[in-house]
């Protein structure tokens, strides 16, 4: 039985804006309406603490933005202090690389979180996946996707299970910008 499509603005959303060299990207998480900006800030700080040493030294998480449920207008939370990755620099060759953390909610909806700006010290596996996760920073990041119960929701507001794996992909925004 097909799942009914829902509008993009079906839930409250938080978006971390970050840069890698001249490229700007975002990491968006759906949230419960009860999550405050300060709470979201704390969650994103924990995510950065988990994965920050694998983020390139030329990658900075710049600003946290929020859009209320039923709105597609994102505004600054005013709570975020920029943070720069602690890994080696992301080389030009590795800039299009993105990590995809997948999951699925109990209602059947798929979810994904993409991370861009992973340092060039990370070697892309031959199969373009880590299944199961073996990199400690990625394990910590995935664990937070599961444990932050009021963030990283599916489009219908249900809490998904984030799988203990990731795939390595070419960032389509990077590709589009270069065409």
N, C-alpha and C positions, 0 to 999 in steps of 0.2 A: 504494500500500500504506500503510495507516495506521501512524502512529508510536505505539508502546506508551506509555501514560501512566506517569509515574514519580511517586513520592511527593515531596511538597514538601521533605522533609528529605534528599533524595538526595545533596546536596552540603553542604559547609561553607558558611556564609553570613556576610557582614559587612553590617551595617546602620548607615548614618549617620542619626542622629536630628537633625532640624533644625526650626526654628520660623520662622514668618513671622507677625509680630504674635501673635495668640492661637492660631493654627493650628499643630499639630505634624504633621510628615510624616517619611517615611523614604526613603532611597535604598539599595536592597539589591542587593548583588553576590554572585554565587556564586563560590566560591574553591576552589583546589586545597587538599588537606589539608596540603600542605607550606608554605603561606603562614602566616607567623607574625603575631601581633598587631602587632608593630613594623613588619613589612613592609606590612601592610594600612594602618597609620597613615601610612606614607610614601606609599603609593598615593593615599590620600584627600587628603593634603596637596597632592600634585601636581594632583589633580583640582580642588581648591579654588583653587590658584594659577592654573590655566588658566581657570576660569570665574568666579572670585570678583568680578572687576570688573563682571560682568553680573548678579550677585546683589544684591538690594536691601539697602540699609543697615539695614533692619528685619528682615533674615533672618539667622539664626545657625545654623551647623552646630555642634550642641551636644555630641554624644557618639557614640562609635563602639562598636558592640556586635557580638558574635560568637555564632553557634550552631554547634556541632560537627555533623558529618555524623551523621545519624539522630536529631538532636535538634531540637525546636522551641523550646527555651528559649534566649533571648538574654541574654547577660551582658555587662557593660561590659568593654572591654579595658583600661581604666584608662590608656590611652596618649594619648588625644585632648585637645588644648587647643582650646576653643571658638574659632571664627573667624566674623567677621561680614562680610557682603558689602560691597563697595566701590562699588557702583552707587548710583543714586538710590533713594529709598524705593519700595517696592511699594505702589501706591495700592489702596484698597479695591476699585476697579473691576477691577484686574489680579490680585488675590489668587487667583482660581480658575484662573488660567492655568498650564498645565504644558507643558513641552517633552518630547516623546517621541523618544528616539534608538533606532531599530530596528536589528536585525541578524538573522542566521541562521547556525546552525552547519552544518558539513559533514555532520552527521547529519540535517539537515532541521529542527531545532528552532528556533523563533522566540525571539528575546530582545528585551527592551525595557528602557531605563533612562529613568525620568521625573525631570525636574528641576523643582522648584517654587520660587517666590520670585524669579523673574527681575524685574529692576527695570523700572519703568514707562517708562523711556527706550527700551526695546525695542518697536518697533512690530510688531504681529502682521501678517504678510504677508496680502494679500488671499486667497490660496489656502490659508492656514493651514499653510504648509510652507515650509521653506528647502530647495530641491532644485535644485542642490547647496548645501551650506552656504556662506554668504558672511560670516557674523559670525565674526570671528577667535577670540573666546573659545569659541564653540561648536565651531569647527574643532579647537582645542586639546583640548577635552574629548573629542570623538569620537576623536581620535588616541590619547588615553590609553586609551580603552575597548579599542582594538585592540592597543596596545603592552604593556599590563599583562597579561602572558601567564598569570599565576597568579590573576587576578581577572577578573570579568566573563565567567564561563563560562556555558554553557547548562546546563539541569537535568541533563543526562547527563554533565557534566564536560568536554565538548568545548569548544574555543575557537571562538567564532563570529567572523564578519566583521561588524563594525559598519558600516552603510551611511553614506555621506557625505551624510546628509540628516536632517532632523527634521520632525516635525509639531507643530503647536500645538493643544492640546486643553484642554477644561475639566476640572479635577481632580475626579474623581468622589468622592474623600473629602471635599473641600470642599463639594460639592453635597449629599452625604448628611448632613453635619453641619449644614447650613442648613435641611434639610427638617423 
